[in-house]
Amino acid sequence: MRASWWTPWEAQSAAIKARAKPLPELIARRLQDAQTLHDAAQSAGAEPANLLYLR
């Protein structure tokens, strides 16, 4: 069962990518959380510079 507002990823991926921000911007704004964000990126096997986030 899916929520009534559910849509396939493919239908919204361009809009999501357009709204996404570079993770380093978040790290710069949240210096107290910088290490946690770096650790989370690395545990996912990625460099923070290559990741995006949604606000």
C-alpha positions in Angstrom: 0.0 0.0 0.0 1.3 3.4 -1.0 0.4 6.9 0.3 -1.9 8.8 -2.0 0.8 11.4 -2.6 3.5 8.9 -3.6 5.1 9.3 -7.1 7.8 7.3 -8.7 11.4 8.6 -8.2 11.8 9.0 -11.9 8.9 11.5 -12.1 10.5 13.8 -9.5 14.2 13.3 -9.7 14.9 16.4 -11.7 12.9 18.6 -9.3 14.7 17.0 -6.3 18.1 17.5 -7.8 17.2 21.2 -8.6 16.3 21.8 -5.0 19.3 19.9 -3.5 22.2 21.9 -2.0 25.9 20.9 -1.8 26.6 19.2 1.6 29.7 21.4 2.2 27.3 24.4 2.4 25.5 22.7 5.3 28.7 21.8 7.0 29.9 25.4 6.8 26.6 26.6 8.4 26.6 23.9 11.1 30.2 23.8 12.3 29.1 22.1 15.5 27.9 19.2 13.4 30.7 19.1 10.9 32.4 16.0 12.2 29.1 14.1 12.3 28.3 15.1 8.8 31.7 14.1 7.6 31.5 10.8 9.4 28.1 10.0 7.9 29.3 10.7 4.4 32.4 8.5 4.8 30.4 5.7 6.4 28.2 5.8 3.2 31.4 5.5 1.2 31.3 9.1 -0.2 33.2 12.3 0.1 31.1 15.2 1.5 32.0 17.3 -1.6 30.2 14.9 -3.8 26.9 14.8 -1.8 23.8 16.9 -1.8 21.1 17.5 0.9 17.5 18.6 0.9 16.4 21.3 3.2 
